[in-house]
Every structure is written in structure tokens, then in C-alpha cells.
Amino acid sequence: MADDTERGLYSKYRVTKADGKSLDGPCFVLRPDRDFAAWHALNTYGIYTTNDRLSADIFAWLDEMGQPLCPDELRRSPSQGE
């Protein structure tokens, strides 16, 4: 079986609400503490959400954990283009 970096989208976690009840729809778990793309996805969410308190909390959380290093495979030199 392929490792997580090769599997694509699949069910990896079982998520419930804090009160133990089931979710009423799909969700996607992000690990910004160790996933470069997840960190940037949450940063983007913080920019675009209309909930000012949530935005501030997201930015504070991301700032506290620091930005994960960019994986080598995402690094591009200006000559590489797209």
C-alpha cells in the first residue's frame, strides 16, 4: 500500500463533535503543525472568513506554531516556471 503522500483523498480519521455526536456532513482534517499545505490552507481561511474572532484565533495559532518548512518538491526556482 502507498504511503500517505501517494494515496490522495481517503478516510484517515474518525471525527466527532466535542459532545460525542456525529457530524452532519463531510469534513477534512488538517495538520498545520507538520503539513506545509495545511498551514497555508488555514492561513488562507483566516484571510477569507468573515468571522473576525475566528480569523484572529487562526492567525494567533499559526503564529504560535510557526510556519513548517517548505518540502523540497514544492521549491521552484524562477527558471522552472509552472
NULUM-601182 format. One line per field, with one value per atom (N, C-alpha, C, O): atom name; x, y, z; residue number from 1; residue in three letters. Coordinates in nm, 2 decimals, m for minus. Layout:
NULUM-601182
atomo <- CA | ...
xx <- X | ...
yy <- Y | ...
zz <- Z | ...
num <- NUM | ...
residuo <- ALA | ...
//
This chain:
NULUM-601182
atomo <- N | CA | C | O | N | CA | C | O | N | CA | C | O | N | CA | C | O | N | CA | C | O | N | CA | C | O | N | CA | C | O | N | CA | C | O | N | CA | C | O | N | CA | C | O | N | CA | C | O | N | CA | C | O | N | CA | C | O | N | CA | C | O | N | CA | C | O | N | CA | C | O | N | CA | C | O | N | CA | C | O | N | CA | C | O | N | CA | C | O | N | CA | C | O | N | CA | C | O | N | CA | C | O | N | CA | C | O | N | CA | C | O | N | CA | C | O | N | CA | C | O | N | CA | C | O | N | CA | C | O | N | CA | C | O | N | CA | C | O | N | CA | C | O | N | CA | C | O | N | CA | C | O | N | CA | C | O | N | CA | C | O | N | CA | C | O | N | CA | C | O | N | CA | C | O | N | CA | C | O | N | CA | C | O | N | CA | C | O | N | CA | C | O | N | CA | C | O | N | CA | C | O | N | CA | C | O | N | CA | C | O | N | CA | C | O | N | CA | C | O | N | CA | C | O | N | CA | C | O | N | CA | C | O | N | CA | C | O | N | CA | C | O | N | CA | C | O | N | CA | C | O | N | CA | C | O | N | CA | C | O | N | CA | C | O | N | CA | C | O | N | CA | C | O | N | CA | C | O | N | CA | C | O | N | CA | C | O | N | CA | C | O | N | CA | C | O | N | CA | C | O | N | CA | C | O | N | CA | C | O | N | CA | C | O | N | CA | C | O | N | CA | C | O | N | CA | C | O | N | CA | C | O | N | CA | C | O | N | CA | C | O | N | CA | C | O | N | CA | C | O | N | CA | C | O | N | CA | C | O | N | CA | C | O | N | CA | C | O
xx <- 0.08 | 0.00 | 0.09 | 0.19 | 0.05 | 0.12 | 0.12 | 0.03 | 0.23 | 0.23 | 0.13 | 0.08 | 0.11 | 0.01 | 0.04 | m0.06 | 0.16 | 0.19 | 0.15 | 0.15 | 0.11 | 0.08 | m0.07 | m0.11 | m0.14 | m0.27 | m0.39 | m0.49 | m0.37 | m0.48 | m0.58 | m0.54 | m0.70 | m0.81 | m0.87 | m0.91 | m0.87 | m0.92 | m0.96 | m0.92 | m1.03 | m1.08 | m0.96 | m0.93 | m0.90 | m0.79 | m0.83 | m0.77 | m0.92 | m0.96 | m1.11 | m1.19 | m1.15 | m1.29 | m1.31 | m1.25 | m1.40 | m1.42 | m1.56 | m1.65 | m1.57 | m1.70 | m1.69 | m1.59 | m1.81 | m1.82 | m1.77 | m1.76 | m1.74 | m1.68 | m1.78 | m1.74 | m1.91 | m2.01 | m2.03 | m2.12 | m1.95 | m1.96 | m2.06 | m2.07 | m2.14 | m2.24 | m2.17 | m2.06 | m2.23 | m2.18 | m2.19 | m2.27 | m2.10 | m2.11 | m2.22 | m2.27 | m2.28 | m2.39 | m2.34 | m2.43 | m2.21 | m2.16 | m2.01 | m1.96 | m1.95 | m1.81 | m1.72 | m1.76 | m1.60 | m1.50 | m1.36 | m1.35 | m1.27 | m1.13 | m1.04 | m1.04 | m0.96 | m0.87 | m0.73 | m0.67 | m0.69 | m0.56 | m0.47 | m0.51 | m0.34 | m0.24 | m0.13 | m0.03 | m0.16 | m0.07 | 0.06 | 0.15 | 0.07 | 0.19 | 0.30 | 0.42 | 0.26 | 0.36 | 0.33 | 0.40 | 0.23 | 0.20 | 0.20 | 0.11 | 0.29 | 0.31 | 0.18 | 0.14 | 0.12 | 0.00 | m0.12 | m0.20 | m0.13 | m0.23 | m0.21 | m0.31 | m0.09 | m0.06 | m0.11 | m0.18 | m0.08 | m0.12 | m0.27 | m0.33 | m0.33 | m0.48 | m0.55 | m0.64 | m0.50 | m0.56 | m0.53 | m0.62 | m0.42 | m0.38 | m0.48 | m0.53 | m0.51 | m0.60 | m0.74 | m0.81 | m0.78 | m0.91 | m0.92 | m1.02 | m0.82 | m0.81 | m0.83 | m0.89 | m0.78 | m0.79 | m0.93 | m0.99 | m1.00 | m1.13 | m1.25 | m1.36 | m1.23 | m1.35 | m1.41 | m1.33 | m1.54 | m1.60 | m1.61 | m1.66 | m1.57 | m1.57 | m1.44 | m1.34 | m1.45 | m1.32 | m1.26 | m1.13 | m1.33 | m1.27 | m1.20 | m1.09 | m1.27 | m1.21 | m1.08 | m0.98 | m1.08 | m0.97 | m0.85 | m0.74 | m0.88 | m0.77 | m0.72 | m0.60 | m0.80 | m0.76 | m0.67 | m0.57 | m0.71 | m0.64 | m0.50 | m0.40 | m0.49 | m0.36 | m0.27 | m0.15 | m0.33 | m0.25 | m0.20 | m0.09 | m0.28 | m0.24 | m0.13 | m0.03 | m0.15 | m0.04 | 0.09 | 0.20 | 0.08 | 0.20 | 0.27 | 0.39 | 0.19 | 0.25 | 0.32 | 0.43 | 0.27 | 0.33 | 0.45 | 0.53 | 0.45 | 0.55 | 0.51 | 0.44 | 0.57 | 0.54 | 0.63 | 0.75 | 0.57 | 0.65 | 0.74 | 0.71 | 0.85 | 0.94 | 0.88 | 0.80 | 0.91 | 0.86 | 0.93 | 1.05 | 0.85 | 0.91 | 0.99 | 0.95 | 1.10 | 1.19 | 1.11 | 1.14 | 1.01 | 0.95 | 0.85 | 0.81 | 0.83 | 0.75 | 0.83 | 0.78 | 0.96 | 1.05 | 1.07 | 1.09 | 1.06 | 1.08 | 1.17 | 1.16 | 1.26 | 1.34 | 1.27 | 1.19 | 1.30 | 1.23 | 1.24 | 1.15 | 1.34 | 1.36 | 1.27 | 1.25 | 1.22 | 1.13 | 0.99 | 0.93 | 0.95 | 0.81 | 0.71 | 0.73 | 0.60 | 0.49 | 0.52 | 0.44
yy <- m0.12 | 0.00 | 0.12 | 0.13 | 0.23 | 0.35 | 0.43 | 0.41 | 0.51 | 0.59 | 0.70 | 0.73 | 0.78 | 0.89 | 0.99 | 1.06 | 1.01 | 1.12 | 1.07 | 1.16 | 0.95 | 0.90 | 0.85 | 0.81 | 0.85 | 0.79 | 0.88 | 0.83 | 1.01 | 1.10 | 1.12 | 1.10 | 1.14 | 1.17 | 1.03 | 0.95 | 1.01 | 0.89 | 0.91 | 1.01 | 0.82 | 0.83 | 0.79 | 0.67 | 0.89 | 0.86 | 0.87 | 0.81 | 0.96 | 0.99 | 0.97 | 0.98 | 0.94 | 0.94 | 1.06 | 1.07 | 1.15 | 1.28 | 1.29 | 1.25 | 1.33 | 1.35 | 1.49 | 1.55 | 1.54 | 1.67 | 1.65 | 1.54 | 1.76 | 1.76 | 1.69 | 1.63 | 1.70 | 1.64 | 1.49 | 1.42 | 1.44 | 1.30 | 1.27 | 1.15 | 1.36 | 1.34 | 1.33 | 1.38 | 1.27 | 1.26 | 1.39 | 1.47 | 1.40 | 1.52 | 1.50 | 1.39 | 1.61 | 1.60 | 1.62 | 1.64 | 1.61 | 1.62 | 1.58 | 1.55 | 1.59 | 1.55 | 1.66 | 1.77 | 1.62 | 1.71 | 1.67 | 1.56 | 1.76 | 1.74 | 1.78 | 1.90 | 1.69 | 1.72 | 1.77 | 1.71 | 1.89 | 1.95 | 1.94 | 1.96 | 1.92 | 1.92 | 2.03 | 2.00 | 2.15 | 2.26 | 2.26 | 2.33 | 2.19 | 2.18 | 2.10 | 2.11 | 2.02 | 1.94 | 1.93 | 1.85 | 2.00 | 1.99 | 2.13 | 2.22 | 2.16 | 2.29 | 2.34 | 2.45 | 2.25 | 2.29 | 2.32 | 2.41 | 2.24 | 2.27 | 2.40 | 2.47 | 2.44 | 2.57 | 2.68 | 2.77 | 2.67 | 2.77 | 2.77 | 2.88 | 2.66 | 2.65 | 2.72 | 2.79 | 2.70 | 2.77 | 2.92 | 2.99 | 2.95 | 3.10 | 3.16 | 3.27 | 3.09 | 3.15 | 3.15 | 3.25 | 3.05 | 3.06 | 3.18 | 3.24 | 3.20 | 3.32 | 3.45 | 3.54 | 3.46 | 3.58 | 3.60 | 3.71 | 3.49 | 3.50 | 3.48 | 3.52 | 3.43 | 3.41 | 3.55 | 3.64 | 3.56 | 3.68 | 3.69 | 3.79 | 3.58 | 3.57 | 3.63 | 3.56 | 3.76 | 3.83 | 3.76 | 3.75 | 3.71 | 3.64 | 3.51 | 3.48 | 3.43 | 3.31 | 3.34 | 3.27 | 3.44 | 3.48 | 3.52 | 3.47 | 3.60 | 3.63 | 3.51 | 3.50 | 3.42 | 3.30 | 3.21 | 3.16 | 3.20 | 3.12 | 3.18 | 3.11 | 3.31 | 3.38 | 3.36 | 3.34 | 3.38 | 3.36 | 3.22 | 3.20 | 3.12 | 2.98 | 2.95 | 2.89 | 3.00 | 2.97 | 3.04 | 2.98 | 3.16 | 3.24 | 3.16 | 3.16 | 3.11 | 3.03 | 2.91 | 2.88 | 2.84 | 2.71 | 2.74 | 2.65 | 2.85 | 2.88 | 2.81 | 2.71 | 2.86 | 2.80 | 2.68 | 2.69 | 2.57 | 2.45 | 2.48 | 2.56 | 2.41 | 2.42 | 2.37 | 2.28 | 2.44 | 2.40 | 2.27 | 2.27 | 2.17 | 2.05 | 2.07 | 2.16 | 2.00 | 2.02 | 2.01 | 2.08 | 1.92 | 1.90 | 2.02 | 2.03 | 2.11 | 2.23 | 2.35 | 2.45 | 2.34 | 2.45 | 2.46 | 2.36 | 2.58 | 2.60 | 2.72 | 2.83 | 2.71 | 2.83 | 2.91 | 2.85 | 3.04 | 3.12 | 3.06 | 3.09 | 2.99 | 2.94 | 2.82 | 2.78 | 2.75 | 2.63 | 2.67 | 2.58 | 2.79 | 2.82 | 2.73 | 2.69 | 2.71 | 2.63 | 2.49 | 2.40
zz <- 0.00 | 0.00 | 0.00 | 0.07 | m0.07 | m0.08 | 0.05 | 0.13 | 0.07 | 0.20 | 0.18 | 0.07 | 0.29 | 0.28 | 0.18 | 0.13 | 0.14 | 0.04 | m0.10 | m0.20 | m0.12 | m0.25 | m0.26 | m0.37 | m0.15 | m0.15 | m0.20 | m0.25 | m0.20 | m0.24 | m0.12 | m0.01 | m0.16 | m0.06 | m0.01 | m0.09 | 0.12 | 0.17 | 0.32 | 0.38 | 0.38 | 0.52 | 0.61 | 0.62 | 0.68 | 0.76 | 0.91 | 1.00 | 0.94 | 1.08 | 1.09 | 1.00 | 1.21 | 1.25 | 1.34 | 1.45 | 1.29 | 1.36 | 1.42 | 1.35 | 1.55 | 1.61 | 1.67 | 1.69 | 1.70 | 1.77 | 1.91 | 1.96 | 1.98 | 2.12 | 2.21 | 2.31 | 2.18 | 2.27 | 2.24 | 2.29 | 2.14 | 2.10 | 1.99 | 1.95 | 1.95 | 1.84 | 1.71 | 1.69 | 1.61 | 1.48 | 1.40 | 1.43 | 1.31 | 1.22 | 1.12 | 1.09 | 1.07 | 0.98 | 0.83 | 0.74 | 0.81 | 0.68 | 0.67 | 0.78 | 0.56 | 0.55 | 0.61 | 0.62 | 0.64 | 0.69 | 0.64 | 0.59 | 0.66 | 0.62 | 0.73 | 0.77 | 0.78 | 0.89 | 0.84 | 0.75 | 0.89 | 0.85 | 0.97 | 1.09 | 0.95 | 1.05 | 1.02 | 0.96 | 1.05 | 1.01 | 1.09 | 1.05 | 1.19 | 1.27 | 1.19 | 1.22 | 1.09 | 1.02 | 0.87 | 0.80 | 0.82 | 0.68 | 0.62 | 0.66 | 0.54 | 0.47 | 0.41 | 0.42 | 0.33 | 0.26 | 0.36 | 0.33 | 0.46 | 0.56 | 0.63 | 0.65 | 0.66 | 0.73 | 0.64 | 0.68 | 0.51 | 0.41 | 0.39 | 0.37 | 0.39 | 0.38 | 0.49 | 0.47 | 0.61 | 0.73 | 0.72 | 0.76 | 0.68 | 0.67 | 0.57 | 0.59 | 0.46 | 0.36 | 0.42 | 0.39 | 0.49 | 0.56 | 0.65 | 0.65 | 0.73 | 0.82 | 0.74 | 0.79 | 0.62 | 0.54 | 0.49 | 0.50 | 0.45 | 0.38 | 0.47 | 0.43 | 0.59 | 0.67 | 0.72 | 0.74 | 0.73 | 0.77 | 0.93 | 0.98 | 0.99 | 1.14 | 1.19 | 1.19 | 1.24 | 1.28 | 1.40 | 1.40 | 1.49 | 1.61 | 1.56 | 1.61 | 1.48 | 1.43 | 1.35 | 1.36 | 1.27 | 1.19 | 1.28 | 1.26 | 1.39 | 1.48 | 1.55 | 1.57 | 1.59 | 1.66 | 1.57 | 1.61 | 1.44 | 1.35 | 1.33 | 1.33 | 1.31 | 1.29 | 1.41 | 1.40 | 1.53 | 1.65 | 1.67 | 1.71 | 1.63 | 1.64 | 1.54 | 1.58 | 1.42 | 1.32 | 1.36 | 1.34 | 1.41 | 1.45 | 1.57 | 1.57 | 1.66 | 1.77 | 1.73 | 1.78 | 1.63 | 1.59 | 1.49 | 1.47 | 1.42 | 1.32 | 1.19 | 1.19 | 1.09 | 0.96 | 0.93 | 0.95 | 0.89 | 0.86 | 0.74 | 0.66 | 0.73 | 0.62 | 0.49 | 0.49 | 0.38 | 0.25 | 0.21 | 0.21 | 0.17 | 0.12 | m0.01 | m0.09 | m0.02 | m0.14 | m0.27 | m0.36 | m0.28 | m0.40 | m0.44 | m0.55 | m0.35 | m0.38 | m0.41 | m0.46 | m0.38 | m0.41 | m0.56 | m0.63 | m0.61 | m0.75 | m0.77 | m0.70 | m0.87 | m0.90 | m1.00 | m1.07 | m1.01 | m1.11 | m1.25 | m1.34 | m1.29 | m1.42 | m1.45 | m1.57 | m1.34 | m1.36 | m1.41 | m1.47 | m1.38 | m1.42 | m1.35 | m1.24 | m1.42 | m1.36 | m1.37 | m1.32
num <- 1 | 1 | 1 | 1 | 2 | 2 | 2 | 2 | 3 | 3 | 3 | 3 | 4 | 4 | 4 | 4 | 5 | 5 | 5 | 5 | 6 | 6 | 6 | 6 | 7 | 7 | 7 | 7 | 8 | 8 | 8 | 8 | 9 | 9 | 9 | 9 | 10 | 10 | 10 | 10 | 11 | 11 | 11 | 11 | 12 | 12 | 12 | 12 | 13 | 13 | 13 | 13 | 14 | 14 | 14 | 14 | 15 | 15 | 15 | 15 | 16 | 16 | 16 | 16 | 17 | 17 | 17 | 17 | 18 | 18 | 18 | 18 | 19 | 19 | 19 | 19 | 20 | 20 | 20 | 20 | 21 | 21 | 21 | 21 | 22 | 22 | 22 | 22 | 23 | 23 | 23 | 23 | 24 | 24 | 24 | 24 | 25 | 25 | 25 | 25 | 26 | 26 | 26 | 26 | 27 | 27 | 27 | 27 | 28 | 28 | 28 | 28 | 29 | 29 | 29 | 29 | 30 | 30 | 30 | 30 | 31 | 31 | 31 | 31 | 32 | 32 | 32 | 32 | 33 | 33 | 33 | 33 | 34 | 34 | 34 | 34 | 35 | 35 | 35 | 35 | 36 | 36 | 36 | 36 | 37 | 37 | 37 | 37 | 38 | 38 | 38 | 38 | 39 | 39 | 39 | 39 | 40 | 40 | 40 | 40 | 41 | 41 | 41 | 41 | 42 | 42 | 42 | 42 | 43 | 43 | 43 | 43 | 44 | 44 | 44 | 44 | 45 | 45 | 45 | 45 | 46 | 46 | 46 | 46 | 47 | 47 | 47 | 47 | 48 | 48 | 48 | 48 | 49 | 49 | 49 | 49 | 50 | 50 | 50 | 50 | 51 | 51 | 51 | 51 | 52 | 52 | 52 | 52 | 53 | 53 | 53 | 53 | 54 | 54 | 54 | 54 | 55 | 55 | 55 | 55 | 56 | 56 | 56 | 56 | 57 | 57 | 57 | 57 | 58 | 58 | 58 | 58 | 59 | 59 | 59 | 59 | 60 | 60 | 60 | 60 | 61 | 61 | 61 | 61 | 62 | 62 | 62 | 62 | 63 | 63 | 63 | 63 | 64 | 64 | 64 | 64 | 65 | 65 | 65 | 65 | 66 | 66 | 66 | 66 | 67 | 67 | 67 | 67 | 68 | 68 | 68 | 68 | 69 | 69 | 69 | 69 | 70 | 70 | 70 | 70 | 71 | 71 | 71 | 71 | 72 | 72 | 72 | 72 | 73 | 73 | 73 | 73 | 74 | 74 | 74 | 74 | 75 | 75 | 75 | 75 | 76 | 76 | 76 | 76 | 77 | 77 | 77 | 77 | 78 | 78 | 78 | 78 | 79 | 79 | 79 | 79 | 80 | 80 | 80 | 80 | 81 | 81 | 81 | 81 | 82 | 82 | 82 | 82
residuo <- MET | MET | MET | MET | ALA | ALA | ALA | ALA | ASP | ASP | ASP | ASP | ASP | ASP | ASP | ASP | THR | THR | THR | THR | GLU | GLU | GLU | GLU | ARG | ARG | ARG | ARG | GLY | GLY | GLY | GLY | LEU | LEU | LEU | LEU | TYR | TYR | TYR | TYR | SER | SER | SER | SER | LYS | LYS | LYS | LYS | TYR | TYR | TYR | TYR | ARG | ARG | ARG | ARG | VAL | VAL | VAL | VAL | THR | THR | THR | THR | LYS | LYS | LYS | LYS | ALA | ALA | ALA | ALA | ASP | ASP | ASP | ASP | GLY | GLY | GLY | GLY | LYS | LYS | LYS | LYS | SER | SER | SER | SER | LEU | LEU | LEU | LEU | ASP | ASP | ASP | ASP | GLY | GLY | GLY | GLY | PRO | PRO | PRO | PRO | CYS | CYS | CYS | CYS | PHE | PHE | PHE | PHE | VAL | VAL | VAL | VAL | LEU | LEU | LEU | LEU | ARG | ARG | ARG | ARG | PRO | PRO | PRO | PRO | ASP | ASP | ASP | ASP | ARG | ARG | ARG | ARG | ASP | ASP | ASP | ASP | PHE | PHE | PHE | PHE | ALA | ALA | ALA | ALA | ALA | ALA | ALA | ALA | TRP | TRP | TRP | TRP | HIS | HIS | HIS | HIS | ALA | ALA | ALA | ALA | LEU | LEU | LEU | LEU | ASN | ASN | ASN | ASN | THR | THR | THR | THR | TYR | TYR | TYR | TYR | GLY | GLY | GLY | GLY | ILE | ILE | ILE | ILE | TYR | TYR | TYR | TYR | THR | THR | THR | THR | THR | THR | THR | THR | ASN | ASN | ASN | ASN | ASP | ASP | ASP | ASP | ARG | ARG | ARG | ARG | LEU | LEU | LEU | LEU | SER | SER | SER | SER | ALA | ALA | ALA | ALA | ASP | ASP | ASP | ASP | ILE | ILE | ILE | ILE | PHE | PHE | PHE | PHE | ALA | ALA | ALA | ALA | TRP | TRP | TRP | TRP | LEU | LEU | LEU | LEU | ASP | ASP | ASP | ASP | GLU | GLU | GLU | GLU | MET | MET | MET | MET | GLY | GLY | GLY | GLY | GLN | GLN | GLN | GLN | PRO | PRO | PRO | PRO | LEU | LEU | LEU | LEU | CYS | CYS | CYS | CYS | PRO | PRO | PRO | PRO | ASP | ASP | ASP | ASP | GLU | GLU | GLU | GLU | LEU | LEU | LEU | LEU | ARG | ARG | ARG | ARG | ARG | ARG | ARG | ARG | SER | SER | SER | SER | PRO | PRO | PRO | PRO | SER | SER | SER | SER | GLN | GLN | GLN | GLN | GLY | GLY | GLY | GLY | GLU | GLU | GLU | GLU
//
